[in-house]
Amino acid sequence: MKSIISIMLVSFIFIGCSKKSSQNYFSLAGKSTANKNYIAAIKNYNLILKEFPNSKEAPESLMKLALLYQNKRIPNISVDSAMTKCAKYYKQVFDKYPNSKDASRALFMSAFIYANALNKYDEAKSIYKLFIIKYPKNELVTSAKEEIKNLGIPPDKIIQDNTKKSS
């Protein structure tokens, strides 16, 4: 009987120790990114989101995933698909972790990507308005209002109009 209990105890210890923590996955993802193994990094960030959705690493993982797609680090994916994933990951930070330190910046970046990389102006406008309502004192509110005002206008036209106003 003692040997059965000993075997069970050792088994529980082995199983308990073999599971990685959110910090372990986050560290592995960071190392994978540094080694340009972006697929492995994505896998580890997604494991955090799946297995440890309430960890402090979860919103950080969403931010890292958004950056990987924004910087077009993922092979065999179109720019539009990468930017769409990027915008969605940024938005998820706000949706799932509204009290995280990155929530306001992530919400703004989601709108920015929809507007400037995907030309999805209605989606961008909606998210910018949400940003302004949720974070009225944020330093990016002025930028959000300018972005709304200039949605769909080519950058050279904006520069030209601003040059005329300042002359």
N, C-alpha and C positions, 0 to 999 in steps of 0.2 A: 504494500500500500504506500509506503514511504517513497518508493521508487517512482510510482505513478504520479504522486504529488510533485516530486522533484522534476520529473519530465514535463509536467504541465506548467510548473513555475518557470522553468527554463524556456519553454515554448512561448509563454506570455511575455517574458522579458525580451526574447529574440524578436517576436512580432512587434512589440511596442517600440523597440529600438530601431527597427528597420524602416519605419515610416518617417519620411522626411518632414521637416517643419516648413512653414511658409518662408522663414528666413533662409533655410537651405535651398529651397527652390529659387528664391529671389537671387541668392548669391550665384547659383548655377546659371541662371538666366543672364546675369551681369557678365559672368565669365564667358558664356557663349557669345554674347554680343561683342565683347572685347576681341574674341577670336574669330569674329565675322561668321559665326555659325548661327545665323538668324533664325533658322527653322527650329533649332534646339531651344533658343531663347524664347521664341513664341510658345513652344510646348510647355516650358517651365512656367512662364507667366500665366498661361491658361490653366495649368494645374493649380496654381495659387487661387485663381478665381473660382475654380470648381471645388477644391478641397478646403480652402480657407477663405471663404468670401467675407468673413468678418475681421480678418487680420488687417494690421496696419499696412501690410504689403499689397493688399488687394487694390486699393485705389492707385497706388504707385505702379502696380503692374499694368493697369489700364493706361496710365500715362505713358509708360514705356512702350507698350504695344502701339499706341497712337503714334509715338515718335518713330518707331521702326517703319511703320507704313508711310508716315509723312516724309521720311527721308528716303523712301523708295529702296529699302534694304532687302526686300523680299523678292527672291528670284521667281520668274515665271508668273508674274501677276501684272496686269495692265495698270497704267497710271491711274485711270479712273477707278478701278477696283481698289487700288491701294488707298487712294484719297477718300473713297467712300468708307472703307473700313476705319481709316484714321478718324474721320469726322464722327463716326458711330462710337468708337472707343472714347473719344473725348466727351461725347454727350453722356455716355454711360457713367463716367466719373461723377458728373453732376446728378444724374438720375439715381444712381445706387448709393453714392456717398456724398450727399449734399453738404455735410459738415466737414468734409476733408479740406485740408489746406489748399488743394489744387482744384476744388470744385468751380470756383469763379473763373479761373484762367482756362480751365478745360471747356467750360460752357462757351466762353468767348472764342476759343480756338475752333470749336465745332462750327460755330457760325462763320468764322473767317474761312475755314476750309470749304464749307458749302458755297460761300460767295465767290471766293477767289480761285479755287482749284477746280470746282465742279460746276460753277455757274448755275447753281440751284438757288436762285434769289429768293423765292418764296420761303423755302426752308431756312435760309440764312436770316431773312428778316424776322421770321417768327422767333428764332433762337436769340437774335440780338435783342429783340423786345423783351423776351424773358430775362435775359441777362440784365437789362436796364432796370426791370422791376425788382429782381431778386437782389441786385447789388448796386443800389442807386448811388452809393458813395465810393464805389470802386474807381480807381484811377483810369480804367479802360472804358468808362461810360462815355466820355467824350469821343473816343475812337469808335465805339459802337454806334453812336449817333451819326458820326461822319460816314461810317460804312453804310448805314441804312440810306442816308441821303445820296450816296454815290453808287448804289447797287446797279450793276449793269452798264455803268459808264466806263469806257476804256480809260486806263490810267493816263495816257497822253492827253486826253480831253480834260481830265480833272486837273492836270498840271497846267494846261493851257488856260483853263478858266481861272485857276488860282493866280496865275501870273498876271492876267488881265485885271483881277481885283486888286492886286498889290501895286499896280502901276498908277 
